[in-house]
Amino acid sequence: MFRCRIQTQEFQSGKHEGVKMRILMIGAAVLFSVFAGNHATILAEEPIVIAHRGASGYRPEHTLGAYALAIEQGADYIEPDLVVTKDGVLVARHDVYLSSTTNIADHAEFANRKRTLDGKTDWFVHDFSLAELKTLRAVQPRPSRGTELDGQETIPTLSEIVQLVEAHKGEGRSVGLYIELKRPDIFEKAHEGFEERFISKLEKIKTAEIPLFFQCFDADFTVRFAEKSDIASVLLLGGQKDEVTGWYKPEVNLEDYLDKVEGFGVNKALLVKKDGSPSEFVTVSHKAGLKVHVWTVRNDQLPKQFTRVEDELKMLFEAGVDGVFADFPDTAILARDKFIQPK
């Protein structure tokens, strides 16, 4: 199932949910028809499937169990979102706060740690040591997916995730890490020399011959990372409302970053215009030699234009994306394989 390794190594050798999915991707059917029937010319390489927070559709996100299941299902990459503990350890959480993905509210000993940051009152990762965080248990943030696996796993460290990947590598199963850093602005202030140590940590992972991407929403940090490391750097874009068109556009000028990063990780709404016709996003990126990875495909959260997730995935592959982030990686893999080799 892991057929894209050569493509990924070429990508790495170069120099270098902001907008909520209320966006309905108006006219997705139009986009589908524009790209249909052009597989060979659009797809020079096979798109990758990235397990979004692990196989988070099946297990609580960012747990070793979710990552292991994604690897077993054949994901090309697993995606750890990283935050930093009070004592400087990289751990996997999607947010810097803890209430939605752990049982911290049940820990009376931590009640007085709750505080307000950036207008949100919660418990924050960087106020706790690793030992304290290891007393918590992961829970499913989307109760509609079922909570029967709540309380079974702890918050994993990056080192533990790397060990998991290496263990499967030893079994003959190759998988990469698609690492996102959350809120570098917080951690740079809290830990002197953080940026250099973080880059060094990822460089060490690279020496283990684990395929690697780095992604971040912080454009300045992403550019600095790209200048200091040859690990593939991806700028994440959520999009913002364009007051003139009434639709969504990238929150940065793409041309300012075409020679600074190796790809964009984008909200799928940015692939279409207000009238449903395809935007220039993929075309502009590909002309500059950049990859486009799109987020997030969820079997249980479809845009209104689709009744089957397979149809949404096919539309994205037809649009020429180079990879998809999926909560249910097995579904995305099946759709990708069917698209590559249609019956």
C-alpha positions as CSV (number, residue, x, y, z in Angstrom):
1,M,0.0,0.0,0.0
2,F,2.9,2.4,0.6
3,R,3.8,3.3,-3.0
4,C,4.8,6.9,-2.7
5,R,8.2,6.8,-1.0
6,I,10.3,7.9,-4.0
7,Q,8.0,10.9,-4.5
8,T,8.3,11.9,-0.9
9,Q,12.1,11.7,-0.9
10,E,12.2,14.0,-3.9
11,F,10.0,16.4,-2.1
12,Q,12.2,16.4,1.0
13,S,15.3,17.0,-1.0
14,G,14.3,20.5,-2.1
15,K,15.7,23.6,-0.3
16,H,13.2,23.8,1.5
17,E,-10.1,23.8,11.8
18,G,-9.0,27.7,11.2
19,V,-12.1,28.1,9.1
20,K,-14.8,25.8,10.3
21,M,-16.2,23.4,7.8
22,R,-19.5,25.1,7.7
23,I,-18.2,26.0,4.3
24,L,-20.3,23.8,2.0
25,M,-18.0,23.7,-1.0
26,I,-20.8,25.1,-3.3
27,G,-20.6,23.6,-6.7
28,A,-18.3,20.7,-5.9
29,A,-20.1,18.8,-8.6
30,V,-18.9,21.4,-11.1
31,L,-15.3,21.0,-9.9
32,F,-15.7,17.2,-10.2
33,S,-16.8,17.5,-13.8
34,V,-14.0,19.9,-14.7
35,F,-11.3,17.5,-13.7
36,A,-13.0,14.2,-14.5
37,G,-11.4,11.9,-17.0
38,N,-8.0,13.5,-16.8
39,H,-6.2,11.2,-14.4
40,A,-2.9,10.7,-16.3
41,T,-2.2,14.3,-16.9
42,I,-3.2,15.5,-13.4
43,L,-1.5,12.8,-11.3
44,A,2.2,12.7,-12.0
45,E,2.5,11.0,-8.6
46,E,0.2,9.1,-6.3
47,P,-1.4,11.2,-3.7
48,I,-0.6,10.3,-0.1
49,V,-3.0,9.5,2.7
50,I,-2.3,11.1,6.0
51,A,-3.9,9.7,9.1
52,H,-5.3,12.9,10.7
53,R,-4.4,12.7,14.4
54,G,-4.0,8.9,13.8
55,A,-7.1,6.9,12.9
56,S,-9.1,9.4,14.9
57,G,-12.4,8.3,13.4
58,Y,-12.0,5.0,15.3
59,R,-10.1,5.8,18.5
60,P,-9.5,8.8,20.7
61,E,-7.2,11.1,18.7
62,H,-3.4,11.4,19.3
63,T,-3.1,8.2,21.2
64,L,-0.6,5.4,20.4
65,G,-3.6,3.2,19.7
66,A,-4.9,5.6,17.1
67,Y,-1.5,5.9,15.4
68,A,-1.0,2.1,15.5
69,L,-4.4,1.5,13.9
70,A,-3.6,4.0,11.1
71,I,-0.4,2.2,10.4
72,E,-2.2,-1.2,10.3
73,Q,-4.7,0.3,7.9
74,G,-2.0,1.3,5.5
75,A,-1.7,5.1,6.0
76,D,1.3,6.6,4.3
77,Y,1.8,9.1,7.2
78,I,0.5,9.6,10.7
79,E,0.0,13.1,11.9
80,P,1.1,14.1,15.5
81,D,0.2,17.6,16.5
82,L,2.8,18.6,19.0
83,V,2.6,20.9,22.1
84,V,5.2,21.3,24.9
85,T,5.0,20.5,28.6
86,K,6.1,22.8,31.4
87,D,9.3,20.8,31.6
88,G,10.0,21.1,27.9
89,V,8.8,17.7,26.5
90,L,7.1,17.4,23.2
91,V,3.7,15.6,23.5
92,A,0.8,15.0,21.1
93,R,-2.4,17.1,21.5
94,H,-4.4,19.0,18.9
95,D,-4.8,22.0,21.2
96,V,-2.8,23.7,24.0
97,Y,-5.8,23.1,26.3
98,L,-6.8,19.8,27.8
99,S,-10.5,19.7,28.6
100,S,-11.8,18.3,25.3
101,T,-9.4,15.4,24.8
102,T,-8.6,14.3,28.4
103,N,-10.3,13.6,31.7
104,I,-8.6,16.4,33.5
105,A,-11.9,17.8,34.8
106,D,-12.1,14.6,36.9
107,H,-8.8,15.4,38.6
108,A,-9.6,17.4,41.7
109,E,-5.9,17.9,42.4
110,F,-5.6,20.0,39.2
111,A,-8.7,22.2,39.8
112,N,-6.7,25.2,40.8
113,R,-4.6,25.0,37.6
114,K,-7.5,26.2,35.5
115,R,-7.0,29.7,34.1
116,T,-7.8,32.0,31.1
117,L,-5.6,32.3,28.1
118,D,-6.4,34.2,24.9
119,G,-10.0,34.4,26.1
120,K,-10.4,30.7,26.8
121,T,-10.7,29.3,30.4
122,D,-9.2,25.8,30.6
123,W,-6.3,23.7,31.7
124,F,-3.2,24.2,29.5
125,V,-0.5,21.7,28.6
126,H,2.4,24.1,29.3
127,D,1.3,24.5,32.9
128,F,1.9,20.7,33.6
129,S,4.9,18.5,33.8
130,L,5.1,15.4,31.7
131,A,4.6,13.3,34.9
132,E,1.4,15.2,35.7
133,L,0.1,14.8,32.2
134,K,0.7,11.1,32.3
135,T,-1.8,10.8,35.1
136,L,-4.5,11.9,32.6
137,R,-6.4,9.7,30.2
138,A,-7.4,10.4,26.7
139,V,-11.1,10.8,25.7
140,Q,-13.0,11.0,22.4
141,P,-13.7,14.7,21.7
142,R,-16.5,13.8,19.3
143,P,-19.0,11.9,21.5
144,S,-21.0,10.9,18.4
145,R,-18.2,8.5,17.5
146,G,-18.6,6.6,20.7
147,T,-16.8,6.9,24.1
148,E,-16.3,3.2,24.8
149,L,-12.5,3.6,24.5
150,D,-12.3,6.6,26.8
151,G,-9.8,6.4,29.7
152,Q,-7.6,3.7,28.2
153,E,-4.6,5.6,27.0
154,T,-2.3,8.4,28.1
155,I,-0.9,11.4,26.3
156,P,2.0,10.1,24.2
157,T,5.4,11.9,23.8
158,L,7.0,12.4,20.5
159,S,9.7,9.9,21.5
160,E,7.0,7.2,22.1
161,I,5.5,7.9,18.7
162,V,8.9,7.6,17.0
163,Q,9.4,4.3,18.8
164,L,6.0,3.1,17.5
165,V,6.9,4.0,13.9
166,E,10.4,2.3,14.3
167,A,8.8,-0.8,15.6
168,H,6.6,-1.2,12.6
169,K,9.5,-0.3,10.4
170,G,11.3,-3.3,11.9
171,E,8.3,-5.4,10.9
172,G,8.7,-4.3,7.3
173,R,5.9,-1.7,7.5
174,S,7.2,1.7,6.3
175,V,5.3,4.8,7.5
176,G,6.2,8.5,7.8
177,L,5.5,11.2,10.3
178,Y,3.7,14.4,9.3
179,I,4.4,16.6,12.3
180,E,2.6,19.8,13.2
181,L,3.7,22.2,15.8
182,K,1.0,24.1,17.6
183,R,1.4,27.6,19.0
184,P,5.2,28.1,18.6
185,D,4.7,31.7,19.9
186,I,3.8,30.3,23.4
187,F,6.6,27.7,23.5
188,E,9.3,30.0,22.3
189,K,8.6,32.5,25.1
190,A,8.4,29.7,27.7
191,H,11.6,27.8,26.7
192,E,14.8,29.7,25.6
193,G,16.3,28.2,22.5
194,F,13.2,26.2,21.8
195,E,13.3,26.6,18.0
196,E,16.9,25.3,17.7
197,R,16.1,22.3,19.9
198,F,12.9,21.5,18.1
199,I,14.6,21.5,14.7
200,S,17.4,19.3,16.1
201,K,14.8,16.9,17.4
202,L,13.3,16.5,14.0
203,E,16.6,16.3,12.3
204,K,17.4,13.3,14.6
205,I,14.2,11.6,13.5
206,K,15.2,12.1,9.9
207,T,18.5,10.3,10.5
208,A,16.5,7.2,11.4
209,E,15.3,7.3,7.8
210,I,11.7,8.0,8.8
211,P,9.9,10.0,6.0
212,L,9.1,13.4,7.5
213,F,7.1,16.5,6.9
214,F,6.8,19.5,9.1
215,Q,3.7,21.7,9.1
216,C,2.5,24.8,11.0
217,F,-0.1,27.6,10.8
218,D,2.5,30.1,11.9
219,A,3.9,31.5,8.7
220,D,7.0,33.2,10.2
221,F,8.0,30.1,12.1
222,T,7.4,27.8,9.1
223,V,9.7,30.0,6.9
224,R,12.4,30.1,9.6
225,F,12.2,26.3,9.9
226,A,12.5,26.0,6.1
227,E,15.6,28.2,6.1
228,K,17.3,26.1,8.8
229,S,16.3,22.6,7.7
230,D,15.9,20.6,4.6
231,I,13.0,18.7,6.1
232,A,9.9,19.3,3.9
233,S,8.1,22.3,5.3
234,V,4.4,22.9,4.7
235,L,2.5,26.1,5.5
236,L,-1.0,25.4,6.8
237,L,-3.8,27.7,5.5
238,G,-7.3,27.9,6.8
239,G,-8.6,30.7,4.6
240,Q,-10.4,34.0,5.3
241,K,-13.5,35.7,4.0
242,D,-12.8,38.0,1.0
243,E,-14.9,41.1,1.5
244,V,-15.0,41.7,-2.3
245,T,-16.1,38.3,-3.5
246,G,-17.9,37.1,-0.4
247,W,-16.0,33.8,-0.5
248,Y,-12.8,32.4,1.0
249,K,-9.2,33.1,0.0
250,P,-5.8,32.2,1.5
251,E,-4.9,34.4,4.5
252,V,-1.5,35.0,3.0
253,N,-0.4,36.1,-0.5
254,L,0.7,32.8,-2.0
255,E,3.3,34.4,-4.2
256,D,5.2,35.5,-1.0
257,Y,5.7,31.8,0.0
258,L,6.2,30.0,-3.3
259,D,10.0,30.0,-2.9
260,K,10.0,29.7,0.9
261,V,8.2,26.4,1.6
262,E,7.7,23.1,-0.2
263,G,3.9,22.8,0.1
264,F,0.6,24.1,1.5
265,G,-1.7,22.2,3.8
266,V,-5.1,23.7,3.0
267,N,-8.7,23.9,4.0
268,K,-10.5,22.0,1.2
269,A,-12.9,25.0,0.8
270,L,-10.0,26.9,-0.9
271,L,-10.1,24.6,-3.9
272,V,-13.3,26.3,-5.2
273,K,-14.6,29.7,-5.9
274,K,-18.0,31.1,-4.8
275,D,-19.6,30.0,-8.0
276,G,-18.3,26.5,-7.6
277,S,-15.7,26.6,-10.3
278,P,-12.2,25.5,-9.4
279,S,-9.9,28.0,-7.8
280,E,-6.3,28.5,-9.1
281,F,-4.8,27.2,-5.8
282,V,-3.6,23.8,-7.1
283,T,-2.5,25.2,-10.4
284,V,-0.5,28.0,-8.9
285,S,1.1,25.7,-6.4
286,H,2.0,23.0,-8.9
287,K,3.5,25.5,-11.3
288,A,5.8,26.6,-8.6
289,G,6.7,23.0,-7.8
290,L,4.8,22.9,-4.5
291,K,2.6,20.2,-3.2
292,V,-1.0,20.7,-2.0
293,H,-2.3,18.5,0.9
294,V,-5.9,19.1,1.9
295,W,-7.7,18.8,5.2
296,T,-9.9,17.2,6.6
297,V,-12.0,14.3,5.2
298,R,-14.3,12.7,7.7
299,N,-16.7,9.9,6.9
300,D,-19.2,11.2,9.4
301,Q,-19.0,14.9,8.5
302,L,-19.7,15.4,4.8
303,P,-20.2,18.6,2.9
304,K,-23.9,18.9,1.9
305,Q,-23.1,18.3,-1.8
306,F,-22.1,14.7,-1.0
307,T,-24.0,11.7,0.4
308,R,-20.9,9.4,0.3
309,V,-17.4,10.2,1.5
310,E,-16.0,8.2,-1.5
311,D,-17.5,10.9,-3.8
312,E,-15.8,13.7,-1.9
313,L,-12.5,11.9,-2.0
314,K,-12.8,11.3,-5.7
315,M,-13.5,15.0,-6.2
316,L,-10.4,15.9,-4.3
317,F,-8.2,13.5,-6.2
318,E,-9.6,14.7,-9.5
319,A,-8.7,18.3,-8.4
320,G,-5.1,17.2,-8.4
321,V,-4.3,17.3,-4.7
322,D,-1.1,15.6,-3.6
323,G,-2.4,14.3,-0.4
324,V,-5.5,14.2,1.9
325,F,-5.8,14.3,5.7
326,A,-8.4,11.7,6.8
327,D,-9.9,10.7,10.1
328,F,-10.7,7.3,8.6
329,P,-7.5,6.5,6.6
330,D,-8.7,3.1,5.5
331,T,-11.6,4.7,3.6
332,A,-9.3,7.3,2.0
333,I,-6.8,4.5,0.9
334,L,-9.5,2.5,-0.8
335,A,-10.8,5.6,-2.6
336,R,-7.3,6.5,-3.7
337,D,-6.5,3.1,-4.9
338,K,-9.8,2.9,-6.9
339,F,-9.0,6.3,-8.4
340,I,-5.5,5.3,-9.4
341,Q,-6.6,2.0,-10.9
342,P,-10.3,2.4,-12.0
343,K,-12.0,-0.7,-12.9
